[in-house]
Amino acid sequence: MTLIKSISGIRGTIGGAPGEGLSPIDIVKFTYAYCEKLRERRPKPAGERYKVVVGKDARLSGEMVEQLVCGTLIACGVDVVKAGFASTPTTEMAVVFAEADGGIILTASHNPKQWNALKLLNEKGEFLNAEEGAAILECAEKEDFNFADVDSLGTIEERDFTDEHLDAVLALDAVDVEAIRNAHFKVALDAVNSVGGIIMPRLLERLGVECVMVNCEPTGQFAHNPEPLPANLVELSEAVVANKADFGISVDPDVDRLALICEDGKPFGEEYTLVSVADYLLGRAYNEALNTGKSIEEVTAPYSLATSSNLSSSRALRDVTEKYSGEYYAAAVGEVNVTTKMKECGALIGGEGNGGVIYPALHYGRDAMVGVALFLTNLAQKNMKVSELLATYPQYVIAKNKIELSDKAMIDTILEKVKEVYASEDINTVDGVKISFESRKEWVHLRKSNTEPIIRIYAEAATKEAADANAEQIISIAKQIIG
């Protein structure tokens, strides 16, 4: 059994004693700590009540965890808006729709069915920052609970926010609903038996897209490993080809990640979800400025012609951004780090190479629904096959490796040695060590695990062979140190 505590929330397998799995006691303690720090973060006049939105994906433990979280919130004197089955981005937006003080998402994202988690939101529907998350972790370790008296208990209401979320997506200027409807697209959808099977078909129906549904019943019995990687999407690839669909859509259990399949059944590549959407938005802004005589600042306001992704994401986003004379900014790994960087640089679009699209014109959170709507718009306007669209982007391959160590203390020694060996290259130490070989457009990123004596190695190049070779050079340095 496993329990992982981090600044972004608490995650674990269901069952076991406190501290071993995600037990009922852990859930109560963590929810209580969230309430305590919520009051400190947002002080209110005496008698004014707090409100928190709770949404869940469809995994098997969802109802149990939901009842514990909602019960604890009520016991803390906090009013609950129960969103029920809701995607992560829907719950994020629901905090704003409900004018709530925060939100708790019950999902373990792409983890298998035995996992669940509590992910914590502020009043903007955005994830808490590192300092706020650390304060909750510290508070959760205390045993001096102080619950509300019977006259001050919270209340509970139920509200479905799905259509409000979809209304907001379809109202975006960058989403061309008419063009999508006129294209008469047919897609295959794999929602891995979770809430994507509820919200995504409704989005596609409103866009006039015919949908072949695969694993769309929200039973929580995931038909395959829920991470949207090519090895897990064989059934979807076969459905695309068998039904002569224009492409395939895969989402993870909480619908914040989006992976696509080309019309020939081959992977579009989750790294290229963001690249494609960014190419559309940047090109749209660039061409509008060119055709109207307006400055790019006028066209993109209140944002700028900039993009951002984490250090382990493909260089293809940077290449596409620079094609339109835009600026690319790299962030440390983690969604909250990417959104922070996006706000700093005013990015028009950003996200993560795992299929996470963050479009601030809607909200600062990964959102597969807006990703699909923007991708469909791009495809409709360009009138190309998905495989043809993919061929227009810079092609890179990322190799993923890791070094397992017997002693975590050796990690920093290895990272320092790598910096020394590659001192003549472009080195970024914002998150581990990233070495960029600019002359050949390749890079290697080393990150240490927060929970295990492991260094993760990500390497990108034009071919898998070149990426593997760069990673092996790093591994050989580590082996020399390990002995």
C-alpha positions as a printed NumPy array, in Angstrom:
array([[  0.   ,   0.   ,   0.   ],
       [  1.245,   3.488,  -0.808],
       [  0.538,   7.003,   0.439],
       [  2.22 ,   9.965,  -1.233],
       [  1.982,  13.447,   0.264],
       [  3.   ,  16.429,  -1.817],
       [  2.316,  20.145,  -2.027],
       [ -0.37 ,  19.47 ,  -4.656],
       [ -2.377,  17.081,  -2.479],
       [ -2.455,  13.58 ,  -1.047],
       [ -2.497,  10.451,  -3.2  ],
       [ -2.537,   6.773,  -2.406],
       [ -3.938,   3.324,  -2.837],
       [ -7.204,   2.56 ,  -1.095],
       [ -6.945,   0.385,   2.003],
       [ -4.419,  -0.233,   4.741],
       [ -3.504,   1.534,   7.948],
       [ -2.993,   5.309,   8.2  ],
       [  0.211,   6.229,   6.443],
       [  0.221,   3.078,   4.314],
       [ -2.661,   3.647,   1.925],
       [ -5.17 ,   6.455,   1.482],
       [ -7.196,   5.59 ,   4.584],
       [-10.421,   7.251,   5.797],
       [ -8.413,   8.779,   8.644],
       [ -5.946,  10.355,   6.205],
       [ -8.819,  11.759,   4.143],
       [-10.471,  13.35 ,   7.189],
       [ -7.205,  14.799,   8.522],
       [ -6.227,  16.256,   5.175],
       [ -9.679,  17.742,   4.499],
       [ -9.704,  19.254,   7.997],
       [ -6.274,  20.821,   7.38 ],
       [ -7.535,  22.255,   4.082],
       [-10.407,  23.957,   5.943],
       [ -8.101,  25.348,   8.633],
       [ -5.744,  26.886,   6.09 ],
       [ -8.66 ,  28.094,   3.953],
       [ -9.825,  30.253,   6.867],
       [ -6.324,  31.632,   7.343],
       [ -5.912,  32.333,   3.63 ],
       [ -9.332,  33.958,   3.216],
       [-10.429,  35.502,   6.526],
       [-14.11 ,  36.471,   6.669],
       [-16.299,  38.412,   9.101],
       [-17.843,  36.349,  11.881],
       [-20.934,  34.504,  10.686],
       [-20.023,  34.614,   6.989],
       [-19.846,  31.081,   5.644],
       [-17.238,  29.322,   3.501],
       [-18.148,  27.341,   0.398],
       [-16.133,  24.549,  -1.253],
       [-16.848,  22.644,  -4.482],
       [-16.218,  18.887,  -4.528],
       [-16.02 ,  16.952,  -7.8  ],
       [-14.925,  13.383,  -8.553],
       [-13.958,  11.104, -11.403],
       [-15.652,   7.706, -11.779],
       [-13.125,   5.466, -10.032],
       [-14.479,   2.786,  -7.709],
       [-13.53 ,   4.501,  -4.437],
       [-15.015,   7.835,  -5.495],
       [-18.259,   7.631,  -3.531],
       [-16.496,   6.548,  -0.34 ],
       [-13.922,   9.333,  -0.568],
       [-16.597,  11.871,  -1.536],
       [-18.712,  11.061,   1.525],
       [-15.709,  11.403,   3.837],
       [-14.597,  14.698,   2.301],
       [-18.083,  16.227,   2.218],
       [-18.84 ,  15.03 ,   5.752],
       [-15.617,  16.528,   7.068],
       [-16.279,  19.835,   5.322],
       [-19.751,  19.992,   6.849],
       [-18.305,  19.122,  10.275],
       [-15.903,  22.031,   9.84 ],
       [-18.82 ,  24.401,   9.244],
       [-18.164,  24.681,   5.506],
       [-20.954,  24.609,   2.913],
       [-20.439,  22.031,   0.165],
       [-21.357,  22.285,  -3.5  ],
       [-21.25 ,  18.67 ,  -4.67 ],
       [-20.516,  18.543,  -8.394],
       [-20.762,  14.74 ,  -8.551],
       [-19.134,  13.154, -11.578],
       [-17.07 ,  16.01 , -12.996],
       [-13.831,  16.31 , -14.907],
       [-10.918,  18.041, -13.222],
       [-11.233,  21.13 , -15.455],
       [-14.993,  21.208, -14.824],
       [-14.438,  21.234, -11.056],
       [-11.818,  23.964, -11.448],
       [-14.238,  26.145, -13.386],
       [-17.083,  25.251, -11.006],
       [-15.265,  27.063,  -8.187],
       [-15.669,  30.279, -10.17 ],
       [-19.191,  29.474, -11.389],
       [-20.326,  28.835,  -7.793],
       [-18.387,  31.808,  -6.388],
       [-16.812,  29.363,  -3.938],
       [-13.775,  29.795,  -1.7  ],
       [-12.037,  26.711,  -3.013],
       [-12.438,  23.211,  -4.344],
       [-11.354,  19.619,  -3.824],
       [-11.001,  17.253,  -6.769],
       [-11.233,  13.532,  -6.032],
       [ -9.116,  11.867,  -8.682],
       [ -5.846,  10.017,  -9.057],
       [ -5.656,  11.217, -12.661],
       [ -3.932,   8.588, -14.847],
       [ -3.164,   6.189, -11.969],
       [ -4.823,   2.719, -11.913],
       [ -8.212,   2.069, -10.308],
       [ -6.892,   1.23 ,  -6.817],
       [ -5.576,   4.779,  -6.451],
       [ -7.408,   7.944,  -5.443],
       [ -6.35 ,  11.432,  -4.403],
       [ -7.427,  14.815,  -3.088],
       [ -6.306,  17.728,  -5.245],
       [ -6.764,  21.161,  -3.74 ],
       [ -7.919,  24.396,  -5.359],
       [ -8.007,  28.047,  -4.363],
       [-10.836,  30.526,  -4.945],
       [ -9.788,  30.91 ,  -8.608],
       [-10.187,  27.198,  -9.25 ],
       [ -6.406,  26.852,  -9.546],
       [ -4.058,  24.53 ,  -7.704],
       [ -2.51 ,  25.8  ,  -4.483],
       [  1.087,  26.992,  -4.652],
       [  4.013,  25.256,  -2.939],
       [  3.854,  27.353,   0.22 ],
       [  0.108,  26.83 ,   0.675],
       [  0.395,  23.111,   0.024],
       [  3.252,  22.719,   2.505],
       [  1.214,  24.502,   5.192],
       [ -1.648,  22.028,   4.734],
       [  0.717,  19.057,   4.95 ],
       [  2.079,  20.394,   8.232],
       [ -1.383,  21.087,   9.634],
       [ -2.599,  17.594,   8.729],
       [ -0.03 ,  16.071,  11.071],
       [ -1.592,  17.737,  14.114],
       [ -4.174,  15.917,  16.219],
       [ -5.954,  18.892,  17.819],
       [ -9.118,  18.916,  15.722],
       [-11.76 ,  21.532,  16.473],
       [-15.018,  20.862,  14.65 ],
       [-18.102,  23.101,  14.445],
       [-20.95 ,  22.868,  16.953],
       [-24.35 ,  21.597,  15.875],
       [-25.706,  25.071,  15.074],
       [-22.735,  25.879,  12.827],
       [-22.534,  22.755,  10.68 ],
       [-22.182,  23.248,   6.941],
       [-24.819,  22.487,   4.343],
       [-24.703,  20.538,   1.114],
       [-26.174,  21.176,  -2.334],
       [-25.797,  19.268,  -5.578],
       [-25.127,  20.976,  -8.888],
       [-24.059,  19.724, -12.322],
       [-21.56 ,  22.126, -13.921],
       [-20.902,  20.162, -17.117],
       [-23.024,  22.267, -19.458],
       [-21.704,  25.526, -17.987],
       [-18.199,  24.303, -18.749],
       [-19.131,  23.359, -22.322],
       [-20.976,  26.672, -22.829],
       [-17.758,  28.49 , -21.915],
       [-15.672,  26.379, -24.316],
       [-18.046,  26.913, -27.252],
       [-18.247,  30.658, -26.567],
       [-14.498,  31.141, -27.131],
       [-13.595,  33.309, -30.119],
       [-10.918,  30.824, -31.162],
       [-13.425,  27.947, -31.386],
       [-15.079,  27.991, -34.829],
       [-18.242,  26.006, -34.159],
       [-19.663,  26.583, -37.634],
       [-16.516,  25.36 , -39.396],
       [-16.443,  22.224, -37.231],
       [-20.104,  21.443, -37.912],
       [-19.647,  21.971, -41.642],
       [-16.681,  19.577, -41.709],
       [-18.902,  16.644, -40.618],
       [-16.155,  14.968, -38.618],
       [-16.349,  11.418, -37.322],
       [-14.201,  10.474, -34.348],
       [-13.636,   7.495, -32.061],
       [-13.512,   8.288, -28.34 ],
       [-11.885,   6.229, -25.573],
       [-12.849,   7.642, -22.159],
       [-11.358,   4.724, -20.151],
       [-14.643,   4.165, -18.243],
       [-14.592,   7.454, -16.367],
       [-16.107,  10.939, -16.548],
       [-14.767,  11.587, -20.037],
       [-17.578,   9.292, -21.158],
       [-20.051,  11.835, -19.778],
       [-18.671,  15.191, -20.839],
       [-16.835,  14.474, -24.093],
       [-19.781,  12.989, -26.041],
       [-21.861,  16.015, -25.024],
       [-19.18 ,  18.338, -26.364],
       [-18.891,  16.437, -29.631],
       [-22.663,  16.324, -30.082],
       [-22.895,  20.101, -29.68 ],
       [-20.149,  20.477, -32.3  ],
       [-21.962,  18.223, -34.773],
       [-19.26 ,  15.554, -34.594],
       [-20.257,  11.887, -34.986],
       [-18.815,   9.899, -32.104],
       [-17.925,   6.203, -31.962],
       [-17.714,   5.437, -28.257],
       [-15.121,   3.073, -26.793],
       [-15.01 ,   2.415, -23.038],
       [-17.33 ,   5.337, -22.333],
       [-19.476,   3.834, -19.566],
       [-18.345,   5.575, -16.32 ],
       [-18.081,   2.353, -14.291],
       [-14.622,   2.962, -12.823],
       [-13.559,  -0.466, -14.074],
       [-10.863,   0.87 , -16.39 ],
       [-10.665,  -1.258, -19.534],
       [ -6.911,  -0.709, -19.78 ],
       [ -4.091,   1.165, -18.117],
       [ -5.628,   4.658, -17.91 ],
       [ -2.538,   6.627, -18.91 ],
       [ -3.16 ,   7.777, -22.537],
       [  0.03 ,   6.327, -24.02 ],
       [  0.173,   4.509, -27.407],
       [  0.697,   1.095, -25.786],
       [ -2.616,   1.524, -23.932],
       [ -4.614,   2.756, -26.925],
       [ -4.556,  -0.27 , -29.227],
       [ -8.331,  -0.717, -28.991],
       [ -8.896,   2.936, -29.889],
       [ -6.503,   2.736, -32.849],
       [ -8.379,  -0.301, -34.159],
       [-11.719,   1.497, -33.706],
       [-10.491,   4.498, -35.708],
       [ -9.493,   2.332, -38.665],
       [-12.5  ,  -0.016, -38.469],
       [-14.986,   2.87 , -38.391],
       [-13.1  ,   5.004, -40.929],
       [-12.997,   7.835, -38.391],
       [-11.155,  11.089, -39.041],
       [ -9.162,  10.551, -35.839],
       [ -9.309,   9.13 , -32.341],
       [ -9.569,  10.902, -28.987],
       [ -8.225,   9.476, -25.745],
       [ -8.566,  11.114, -22.342],
       [ -7.426,  10.039, -18.889],
       [ -9.915,   9.378, -16.037],
       [-10.221,  13.037, -14.979],
       [-10.118,  14.43 , -18.558],
       [ -7.286,  16.923, -18.191],
       [ -4.987,  15.083, -20.614],
       [ -5.671,  14.589, -24.313],
       [ -3.991,  12.167, -26.718],
       [ -4.966,  11.73 , -30.356],
       [ -4.822,   8.941, -32.945],
       [ -4.398,   9.655, -36.671],
       [ -6.902,   8.397, -39.243],
       [ -4.528,   5.526, -40.117],
       [ -4.504,   4.278, -36.524],
       [ -1.034,   5.6  , -35.726],
       [ -0.433,   7.833, -32.679],
       [ -0.491,  11.581, -33.206],
       [  1.776,  11.726, -30.134],
       [  0.69 ,  13.288, -26.847],
       [  3.592,  15.763, -27.094],
       [  1.983,  17.109, -30.267],
       [ -1.455,  17.811, -28.815],
       [ -0.187,  21.079, -27.349],
       [  2.061,  21.763, -30.341],
       [ -0.874,  21.552, -32.751],
       [ -3.178,  23.751, -30.68 ],
       [ -0.401,  26.305, -30.156],
       [  0.377,  26.361, -33.88 ],
       [ -3.278,  27.16 , -34.596],
       [ -3.558,  29.937, -31.998],
       [ -0.204,  31.549, -32.774],
       [ -0.879,  31.422, -36.519],
       [ -4.35 ,  32.863, -35.999],
       [ -2.954,  35.838, -34.063],
       [ -0.024,  36.344, -36.435],
       [ -2.234,  36.328, -39.538],
       [ -4.805,  38.647, -37.986],
       [ -2.076,  41.185, -37.253],
       [ -0.74 ,  40.79 , -40.787],
       [ -4.135,  41.164, -42.462],
       [ -5.554,  43.993, -40.343],
       [ -2.489,  46.122, -39.78 ],
       [ -2.932,  45.855, -36.017],
       [  0.069,  45.251, -33.812],
       [  0.537,  41.753, -32.419],
       [  0.07 ,  43.251, -28.949],
       [ -3.367,  44.532, -29.923],
       [ -4.366,  41.192, -31.398],
       [ -3.238,  39.028, -28.477],
       [ -4.24 ,  41.377, -25.609],
       [ -4.467,  40.763, -22.693],
       [ -1.903,  38.059, -23.491],
       [  1.25 ,  38.066, -25.598],
       [  2.592,  36.008, -28.503],
       [  4.232,  33.606, -26.083],
       [  4.002,  29.969, -25.036],
       [  5.204,  27.932, -22.082],
       [  5.647,  24.265, -21.196],
       [  7.721,  22.334, -18.701],
       [ 11.386,  21.484, -19.168],
       [ 10.629,  17.85 , -20.046],
       [  8.251,  18.728, -22.895],
       [  9.142,  18.664, -26.578],
       [ 11.219,  21.368, -28.232],
       [  8.626,  21.323, -31.024],
       [  6.557,  23.899, -29.1  ],
       [  9.514,  26.287, -29.029],
       [ 10.124,  25.761, -32.774],
       [  6.492,  26.458, -33.635],
       [  6.44 ,  29.529, -31.388],
       [  9.571,  30.992, -32.965],
       [  8.13 ,  30.353, -36.439],
       [  5.66 ,  33.139, -35.67 ],
       [  8.318,  35.325, -33.997],
       [  6.897,  34.506, -30.582],
       [  8.706,  33.841, -27.302],
       [  8.914,  30.446, -25.619],
       [  9.372,  30.095, -21.843],
       [ 10.312,  26.901, -19.99 ],
       [  8.948,  26.099, -16.533],
       [  9.747,  23.541, -13.864],
       [  7.778,  20.297, -14.095],
       [  4.334,  20.499, -12.486],
       [  1.111,  22.152, -13.649],
       [  1.225,  24.914, -11.044],
       [  4.762,  25.794, -12.179],
       [  3.642,  26.019, -15.803],
       [  0.632,  28.225, -14.988],
       [  2.825,  30.477, -12.847],
       [  5.27 ,  30.91 , -15.731],
       [  2.374,  31.512, -18.146],
       [  1.081,  34.336, -15.973],
       [  4.56 ,  35.852, -15.71 ],
       [  5.083,  35.961, -19.474],
       [  1.453,  36.471, -20.488],
       [  1.445,  33.276, -22.552],
       [ -1.319,  32.917, -25.111],
       [ -1.204,  29.142, -24.727],
       [  0.786,  26.637, -22.706],
       [  0.687,  23.272, -21.05 ],
       [  2.564,  20.03 , -20.752],
       [  3.837,  17.45 , -23.188],
       [  1.675,  14.768, -21.585],
       [ -1.307,  16.043, -23.571],
       [ -2.163,  18.848, -21.164],
       [ -3.504,  21.978, -22.896],
       [ -3.82 ,  25.142, -20.795],
       [ -5.711,  27.967, -22.523],
       [ -5.936,  30.98 , -20.181],
       [ -8.723,  32.604, -22.195],
       [-10.86 ,  29.85 , -20.623],
       [ -9.016,  29.098, -17.356],
       [ -5.56 ,  28.266, -15.993],
       [ -5.84 ,  24.483, -15.945],
       [ -5.235,  21.533, -18.244],
       [ -8.446,  20.917, -20.153],
       [ -9.086,  18.192, -22.719],
       [-12.404,  19.752, -23.771],
       [-10.879,  23.022, -24.911],
       [ -8.032,  21.018, -26.438],
       [-10.486,  19.043, -28.584],
       [-12.464,  22.147, -29.607],
       [ -9.322,  24.024, -30.682],
       [ -7.884,  20.984, -32.464],
       [-11.139,  20.441, -34.376],
       [-11.162,  24.108, -35.382],
       [ -7.594,  23.863, -36.656],
       [ -8.374,  20.685, -38.593],
       [-11.581,  22.102, -40.091],
       [ -9.941,  25.314, -41.248],
       [ -6.895,  23.576, -42.748],
       [ -8.979,  20.81 , -44.366],
       [ -6.233,  18.222, -43.925],
       [ -6.021,  14.65 , -42.7  ],
       [ -4.672,  14.373, -39.169],
       [ -1.557,  12.519, -40.359],
       [ -0.936,  15.303, -42.895],
       [ -1.296,  17.913, -40.144],
       [  1.217,  16.059, -37.967],
       [  3.725,  16.016, -40.835],
       [  3.763,  19.838, -40.894],
       [  5.333,  20.022, -37.404],
       [  8.988,  19.597, -36.405],
       [  9.519,  15.921, -35.671],
       [ 11.283,  14.867, -32.466],
       [ 11.458,  11.722, -30.348],
       [ 11.718,  11.645, -26.55 ],
       [ 13.457,   8.729, -24.809],
       [ 12.708,   8.129, -21.124],
       [ 15.158,   6.375, -18.821],
       [ 16.004,   6.304, -15.129],
       [ 18.955,   5.608, -12.854],
       [ 18.155,   3.658,  -9.702],
       [ 20.465,   4.281,  -6.764],
       [ 20.97 ,   2.615,  -3.401],
       [ 21.571,   5.963,  -1.699],
       [ 19.619,   9.194,  -2.318],
       [ 22.697,  11.167,  -1.209],
       [ 24.416,  10.181,  -4.472],
       [ 21.851,  12.027,  -6.571],
       [ 23.265,  15.518,  -6.015],
       [ 26.799,  14.245,  -6.642],
       [ 25.729,  12.872, -10.019],
       [ 23.892,  16.068, -10.983],
       [ 26.928,  18.187, -10.076],
       [ 29.211,  15.942, -12.127],
       [ 26.902,  16.192, -15.14 ],
       [ 26.945,  19.996, -14.92 ],
       [ 30.733,  19.895, -14.803],
       [ 31.084,  17.591, -17.807],
       [ 28.679,  19.646, -19.934],
       [ 29.709,  23.097, -18.686],
       [ 30.236,  24.34 , -22.258],
       [ 26.597,  23.605, -23.209],
       [ 23.425,  25.534, -22.346],
       [ 22.466,  24.352, -18.836],
       [ 19.21 ,  25.052, -16.984],
       [ 19.025,  24.197, -13.255],
       [ 15.507,  25.433, -12.489],
       [ 14.33 ,  21.837, -12.049],
       [ 17.163,  19.319, -11.834],
       [ 19.642,  19.706, -14.7  ],
       [ 18.713,  20.223, -18.35 ],
       [ 21.464,  20.28 , -20.975],
       [ 20.531,  21.748, -24.346],
       [ 22.7  ,  20.982, -27.368],
       [ 21.541,  23.982, -29.372],
       [ 23.595,  23.291, -32.51 ],
       [ 21.724,  20.049, -33.117],
       [ 18.421,  20.888, -31.389],
       [ 18.71 ,  18.127, -28.79 ],
       [ 18.436,  18.074, -25.005],
       [ 18.691,  15.86 , -21.934],
       [ 16.822,  16.569, -18.685],
       [ 17.69 ,  14.95 , -15.354],
       [ 15.25 ,  15.166, -12.435],
       [ 15.433,  13.513,  -9.062],
       [ 12.412,  11.76 ,  -7.596],
       [ 10.949,  13.266,  -4.437],
       [ 10.018,   9.857,  -3.049],
       [ 12.603,   7.347,  -4.338],
       [ 16.396,   7.171,  -4.89 ],
       [ 15.9  ,   7.627,  -8.627],
       [ 17.087,  10.077, -11.275],
       [ 14.71 ,  10.295, -14.229],
       [ 16.336,  11.031, -17.578],
       [ 14.425,  12.505, -20.515],
       [ 16.259,  12.979, -23.806],
       [ 14.942,  14.42 , -27.075],
       [ 16.398,  14.368, -30.571],
       [ 15.284,  13.982, -34.175],
       [ 15.621,  10.182, -33.916],
       [ 15.212,   7.646, -31.134],
       [ 18.769,   6.468, -31.715],
       [ 20.186,   9.947, -31.112],
       [ 18.001,  10.484, -28.027],
       [ 19.051,   7.109, -26.591],
       [ 22.718,   7.865, -27.276],
       [ 22.528,  11.162, -25.375],
       [ 20.809,   9.458, -22.449],
       [ 23.419,   6.691, -22.4  ],
       [ 26.201,   9.258, -22.094],
       [ 24.556,  10.557, -18.922],
       [ 23.994,   7.056, -17.58 ],
       [ 27.661,   6.183, -18.134],
       [ 28.711,   9.229, -16.075],
       [ 26.416,   8.082, -13.265],
       [ 27.799,   4.532, -13.385],
       [ 31.354,   5.832, -13.019],
       [ 30.323,   7.613,  -9.821],
       [ 28.305,   4.694,  -8.485],
       [ 31.244,   2.37 ,  -9.117]])
